[in-house]
Amino acid sequence: MATRDDLYRQFGPKLIEALALAIMDEINALRQQHSLADRTAGQLINAISTKLQGLADFEGMNNQ
């Protein structure tokens, strides 16, 4: 079993993607219990992109 330190050593895009996919899996499990269609990876990407557009940058962020 991975420790908290192990997980955060993998910080960056890979950690963020793993978190988003794990949350999507949980959402889809709940949706299946209610006979709803699964959310797709494309829908997840669109939802995250929309949320990011509405957030202010943090001080010191490198805007690329």
N, CA, C and O atoms as CSV, one atom per row, in Angstrom:
chain,resi,resn,atom,element,x,y,z
A,1,MET,N,N,0.837,-1.173,0.000
A,1,MET,CA,C,0.000,0.000,0.000
A,1,MET,C,C,0.891,1.248,0.000
A,1,MET,O,O,1.832,1.354,0.785
A,2,ALA,N,N,0.579,2.169,-0.879
A,2,ALA,CA,C,1.358,3.398,-0.990
A,2,ALA,C,C,1.077,4.314,0.202
A,2,ALA,O,O,-0.037,4.366,0.724
A,3,THR,N,N,2.108,5.021,0.607
A,3,THR,CA,C,1.945,6.009,1.668
A,3,THR,C,C,1.647,7.370,1.057
A,3,THR,O,O,1.761,7.554,-0.155
A,4,ARG,N,N,1.271,8.305,1.886
A,4,ARG,CA,C,1.017,9.675,1.445
A,4,ARG,C,C,2.271,10.244,0.774
A,4,ARG,O,O,2.185,10.879,-0.277
A,5,ASP,N,N,3.428,10.012,1.385
A,5,ASP,CA,C,4.681,10.508,0.808
A,5,ASP,C,C,4.945,9.899,-0.563
A,5,ASP,O,O,5.396,10.592,-1.476
A,6,ASP,N,N,4.664,8.602,-0.713
A,6,ASP,CA,C,4.848,7.940,-2.011
A,6,ASP,C,C,3.997,8.608,-3.086
A,6,ASP,O,O,4.466,8.848,-4.198
A,7,LEU,N,N,2.747,8.904,-2.750
A,7,LEU,CA,C,1.846,9.517,-3.726
A,7,LEU,C,C,2.333,10.895,-4.137
A,7,LEU,O,O,2.330,11.228,-5.322
A,8,TYR,N,N,2.748,11.695,-3.171
A,8,TYR,CA,C,3.137,13.062,-3.485
A,8,TYR,C,C,4.503,13.156,-4.156
A,8,TYR,O,O,4.830,14.197,-4.727
A,9,ARG,N,N,5.302,12.105,-4.103
A,9,ARG,CA,C,6.542,12.082,-4.874
A,9,ARG,C,C,6.245,12.024,-6.373
A,9,ARG,O,O,7.088,12.382,-7.196
A,10,GLN,N,N,5.052,11.574,-6.714
A,10,GLN,CA,C,4.636,11.499,-8.112
A,10,GLN,C,C,3.856,12.745,-8.512
A,10,GLN,O,O,3.102,12.722,-9.484
A,11,PHE,N,N,4.037,13.832,-7.765
A,11,PHE,CA,C,3.301,15.068,-7.991
A,11,PHE,C,C,3.431,15.522,-9.438
A,11,PHE,O,O,4.451,15.305,-10.091
A,12,GLY,N,N,2.398,16.138,-9.905
A,12,GLY,CA,C,2.402,16.684,-11.246
A,12,GLY,C,C,1.236,16.147,-12.042
A,12,GLY,O,O,0.249,15.673,-11.478
A,13,PRO,N,N,1.353,16.223,-13.347
A,13,PRO,CA,C,0.247,15.812,-14.217
A,13,PRO,C,C,-0.220,14.380,-13.980
A,13,PRO,O,O,-1.415,14.100,-14.063
A,14,LYS,N,N,0.703,13.477,-13.689
A,14,LYS,CA,C,0.317,12.081,-13.490
A,14,LYS,C,C,-0.562,11.918,-12.250
A,14,LYS,O,O,-1.546,11.179,-12.282
A,15,LEU,N,N,-0.215,12.599,-11.165
A,15,LEU,CA,C,-1.012,12.536,-9.948
A,15,LEU,C,C,-2.389,13.149,-10.160
A,15,LEU,O,O,-3.393,12.596,-9.710
A,16,ILE,N,N,-2.441,14.281,-10.840
A,16,ILE,CA,C,-3.710,14.950,-11.100
A,16,ILE,C,C,-4.599,14.080,-11.981
A,16,ILE,O,O,-5.802,13.975,-11.740
A,17,GLU,N,N,-4.012,13.456,-13.000
A,17,GLU,CA,C,-4.805,12.581,-13.867
A,17,GLU,C,C,-5.342,11.386,-13.093
A,17,GLU,O,O,-6.502,11.009,-13.259
A,18,ALA,N,N,-4.511,10.789,-12.250
A,18,ALA,CA,C,-4.956,9.635,-11.467
A,18,ALA,C,C,-6.105,10.021,-10.541
A,18,ALA,O,O,-7.066,9.264,-10.396
A,19,LEU,N,N,-6.015,11.173,-9.924
A,19,LEU,CA,C,-7.074,11.647,-9.040
A,19,LEU,C,C,-8.370,11.872,-9.815
A,19,LEU,O,O,-9.437,11.442,-9.378
A,20,ALA,N,N,-8.283,12.535,-10.951
A,20,ALA,CA,C,-9.478,12.800,-11.762
A,20,ALA,C,C,-10.121,11.500,-12.225
A,20,ALA,O,O,-11.345,11.375,-12.199
A,21,LEU,N,N,-9.319,10.536,-12.646
A,21,LEU,CA,C,-9.864,9.262,-13.118
A,21,LEU,C,C,-10.477,8.459,-11.976
A,21,LEU,O,O,-11.494,7.793,-12.171
A,22,ALA,N,N,-9.878,8.509,-10.793
A,22,ALA,CA,C,-10.440,7.800,-9.642
A,22,ALA,C,C,-11.787,8.402,-9.260
A,22,ALA,O,O,-12.726,7.671,-8.945
A,23,ILE,N,N,-11.885,9.719,-9.287
A,23,ILE,CA,C,-13.154,10.379,-8.986
A,23,ILE,C,C,-14.193,10.030,-10.045
A,23,ILE,O,O,-15.352,9.777,-9.717
A,24,MET,N,N,-13.785,10.013,-11.317
A,24,MET,CA,C,-14.718,9.656,-12.384
A,24,MET,C,C,-15.224,8.222,-12.201
A,24,MET,O,O,-16.404,7.953,-12.425
A,25,ASP,N,N,-14.353,7.309,-11.801
A,25,ASP,CA,C,-14.777,5.925,-11.545
A,25,ASP,C,C,-15.837,5.870,-10.447
A,25,ASP,O,O,-16.825,5.146,-10.564
A,26,GLU,N,N,-15.626,6.635,-9.386
A,26,GLU,CA,C,-16.592,6.651,-8.281
A,26,GLU,C,C,-17.916,7.269,-8.716
A,26,GLU,O,O,-18.983,6.768,-8.362
A,27,ILE,N,N,-17.849,8.348,-9.476
A,27,ILE,CA,C,-19.068,8.979,-9.989
A,27,ILE,C,C,-19.829,7.998,-10.878
A,27,ILE,O,O,-21.051,7.882,-10.787
A,28,ASN,N,N,-19.095,7.299,-11.734
A,28,ASN,CA,C,-19.751,6.345,-12.630
A,28,ASN,C,C,-20.375,5.182,-11.870
A,28,ASN,O,O,-21.422,4.675,-12.274
A,29,ALA,N,N,-19.755,4.753,-10.786
A,29,ALA,CA,C,-20.351,3.691,-9.972
A,29,ALA,C,C,-21.686,4.160,-9.395
A,29,ALA,O,O,-22.661,3.408,-9.380
A,30,LEU,N,N,-21.723,5.407,-8.920
A,30,LEU,CA,C,-22.976,5.955,-8.393
A,30,LEU,C,C,-24.010,6.139,-9.499
A,30,LEU,O,O,-25.196,5.887,-9.287
A,31,ARG,N,N,-23.567,6.578,-10.680
A,31,ARG,CA,C,-24.486,6.775,-11.802
A,31,ARG,C,C,-25.100,5.435,-12.228
A,31,ARG,O,O,-26.282,5.374,-12.566
A,32,GLN,N,N,-24.306,4.372,-12.211
A,32,GLN,CA,C,-24.817,3.056,-12.588
A,32,GLN,C,C,-25.900,2.586,-11.630
A,32,GLN,O,O,-26.856,1.932,-12.046
A,33,GLN,N,N,-25.759,2.914,-10.350
A,33,GLN,CA,C,-26.778,2.537,-9.360
A,33,GLN,C,C,-28.114,3.210,-9.648
A,33,GLN,O,O,-29.161,2.742,-9.199
A,34,HIS,N,N,-28.076,4.312,-10.399
A,34,HIS,CA,C,-29.297,5.053,-10.731
A,34,HIS,C,C,-29.658,4.928,-12.207
A,34,HIS,O,O,-30.423,5.728,-12.744
A,35,SER,N,N,-29.092,3.909,-12.852
A,35,SER,CA,C,-29.360,3.612,-14.271
A,35,SER,C,C,-29.058,4.800,-15.188
A,35,SER,O,O,-29.773,5.041,-16.160
A,36,LEU,N,N,-28.009,5.526,-14.872
A,36,LEU,CA,C,-27.566,6.641,-15.712
A,36,LEU,C,C,-26.315,6.224,-16.477
A,36,LEU,O,O,-25.560,5.363,-16.026
A,37,ALA,N,N,-26.104,6.839,-17.632
A,37,ALA,CA,C,-24.931,6.531,-18.446
A,37,ALA,C,C,-23.662,7.028,-17.759
A,37,ALA,O,O,-23.671,8.034,-17.049
A,38,ASP,N,N,-22.579,6.302,-17.987
A,38,ASP,CA,C,-21.276,6.717,-17.461
A,38,ASP,C,C,-20.843,8.045,-18.061
A,38,ASP,O,O,-21.195,8.365,-19.196
A,39,ARG,N,N,-20.094,8.799,-17.314
A,39,ARG,CA,C,-19.423,9.982,-17.842
A,39,ARG,C,C,-18.192,9.487,-18.594
A,39,ARG,O,O,-17.545,8.529,-18.172
A,40,THR,N,N,-17.875,10.132,-19.696
A,40,THR,CA,C,-16.725,9.732,-20.504
A,40,THR,C,C,-15.503,10.579,-20.148
A,40,THR,O,O,-15.615,11.613,-19.489
A,41,ALA,N,N,-14.348,10.122,-20.592
A,41,ALA,CA,C,-13.115,10.890,-20.383
A,41,ALA,C,C,-13.228,12.260,-21.048
A,41,ALA,O,O,-12.751,13.255,-20.501
A,42,GLY,N,N,-13.849,12.318,-22.209
A,42,GLY,CA,C,-14.036,13.599,-22.893
A,42,GLY,C,C,-14.892,14.560,-22.098
A,42,GLY,O,O,-14.603,15.755,-22.039
A,43,GLN,N,N,-15.953,14.041,-21.481
A,43,GLN,CA,C,-16.802,14.886,-20.641
A,43,GLN,C,C,-16.038,15.383,-19.419
A,43,GLN,O,O,-16.214,16.523,-18.988
A,44,LEU,N,N,-15.199,14.530,-18.869
A,44,LEU,CA,C,-14.375,14.917,-17.728
A,44,LEU,C,C,-13.415,16.043,-18.116
A,44,LEU,O,O,-13.272,17.025,-17.388
A,45,ILE,N,N,-12.768,15.893,-19.257
A,45,ILE,CA,C,-11.826,16.917,-19.729
A,45,ILE,C,C,-12.547,18.239,-19.965
A,45,ILE,O,O,-12.047,19.296,-19.581
A,46,ASN,N,N,-13.710,18.186,-20.589
A,46,ASN,CA,C,-14.476,19.416,-20.837
A,46,ASN,C,C,-14.898,20.086,-19.534
A,46,ASN,O,O,-14.825,21.309,-19.416
A,47,ALA,N,N,-15.336,19.303,-18.562
A,47,ALA,CA,C,-15.773,19.862,-17.281
A,47,ALA,C,C,-14.605,20.516,-16.548
A,47,ALA,O,O,-14.751,21.602,-15.989
A,48,ILE,N,N,-13.454,19.858,-16.551
A,48,ILE,CA,C,-12.274,20.431,-15.890
A,48,ILE,C,C,-11.826,21.694,-16.603
A,48,ILE,O,O,-11.488,22.687,-15.959
A,49,SER,N,N,-11.821,21.664,-17.923
A,49,SER,CA,C,-11.422,22.837,-18.706
A,49,SER,C,C,-12.325,24.028,-18.407
A,49,SER,O,O,-11.845,25.150,-18.247
A,50,THR,N,N,-13.614,23.789,-18.331
A,50,THR,CA,C,-14.575,24.851,-18.031
A,50,THR,C,C,-14.316,25.432,-16.646
A,50,THR,O,O,-14.333,26.650,-16.470
A,51,LYS,N,N,-14.077,24.572,-15.666
A,51,LYS,CA,C,-13.802,25.040,-14.306
A,51,LYS,C,C,-12.513,25.854,-14.258
A,51,LYS,O,O,-12.457,26.884,-13.587
A,52,LEU,N,N,-11.478,25.402,-14.963
A,52,LEU,CA,C,-10.194,26.111,-14.957
A,52,LEU,C,C,-10.318,27.520,-15.531
A,52,LEU,O,O,-9.653,28.445,-15.064
A,53,GLN,N,N,-11.167,27.682,-16.541
A,53,GLN,CA,C,-11.340,28.990,-17.164
A,53,GLN,C,C,-11.921,30.012,-16.193
A,53,GLN,O,O,-11.701,31.213,-16.355
A,54,GLY,N,N,-12.651,29.557,-15.201
A,54,GLY,CA,C,-13.285,30.462,-14.255
A,54,GLY,C,C,-12.477,30.717,-12.996
A,54,GLY,O,O,-12.915,31.470,-12.127
A,55,LEU,N,N,-11.306,30.106,-12.880
A,55,LEU,CA,C,-10.497,30.261,-11.673
A,55,LEU,C,C,-9.398,31.283,-11.882
A,55,LEU,O,O,-8.775,31.337,-12.942
A,56,ALA,N,N,-9.166,32.093,-10.862
A,56,ALA,CA,C,-8.063,33.053,-10.909
A,56,ALA,C,C,-6.748,32.317,-10.666
A,56,ALA,O,O,-6.706,31.314,-9.953
A,57,ASP,N,N,-5.686,32.827,-11.264
A,57,ASP,CA,C,-4.356,32.260,-11.036
A,57,ASP,C,C,-3.903,32.564,-9.615
A,57,ASP,O,O,-4.302,33.569,-9.026
A,58,PHE,N,N,-3.076,31.695,-9.077
A,58,PHE,CA,C,-2.463,31.931,-7.781
A,58,PHE,C,C,-1.228,32.792,-7.973
A,58,PHE,O,O,-0.594,32.757,-9.028
A,59,GLU,N,N,-0.891,33.562,-6.954
A,59,GLU,CA,C,0.307,34.393,-7.014
A,59,GLU,C,C,1.525,33.509,-7.254
A,59,GLU,O,O,1.699,32.484,-6.595
A,60,GLY,N,N,2.348,33.907,-8.182
A,60,GLY,CA,C,3.556,33.149,-8.482
A,60,GLY,C,C,3.367,32.045,-9.497
A,60,GLY,O,O,4.320,31.335,-9.815
A,61,MET,N,N,2.160,31.881,-10.015
A,61,MET,CA,C,1.936,30.859,-11.041
A,61,MET,C,C,2.653,31.231,-12.310
A,61,MET,O,O,2.721,32.401,-12.687
A,62,ASN,N,N,3.178,30.241,-12.955
A,62,ASN,CA,C,3.842,30.436,-14.244
A,62,ASN,C,C,2.780,30.272,-15.325
A,62,ASN,O,O,2.386,29.145,-15.625
A,63,ASN,N,N,2.307,31.368,-15.916
A,63,ASN,CA,C,1.280,31.302,-16.951
A,63,ASN,C,C,1.887,30.925,-18.289
A,63,ASN,O,O,2.541,31.736,-18.945
A,64,GLN,N,N,1.662,29.694,-18.676
A,64,GLN,CA,C,2.208,29.216,-19.950
A,64,GLN,C,C,1.102,28.981,-20.933
A,64,GLN,O,O,1.360,28.575,-22.067
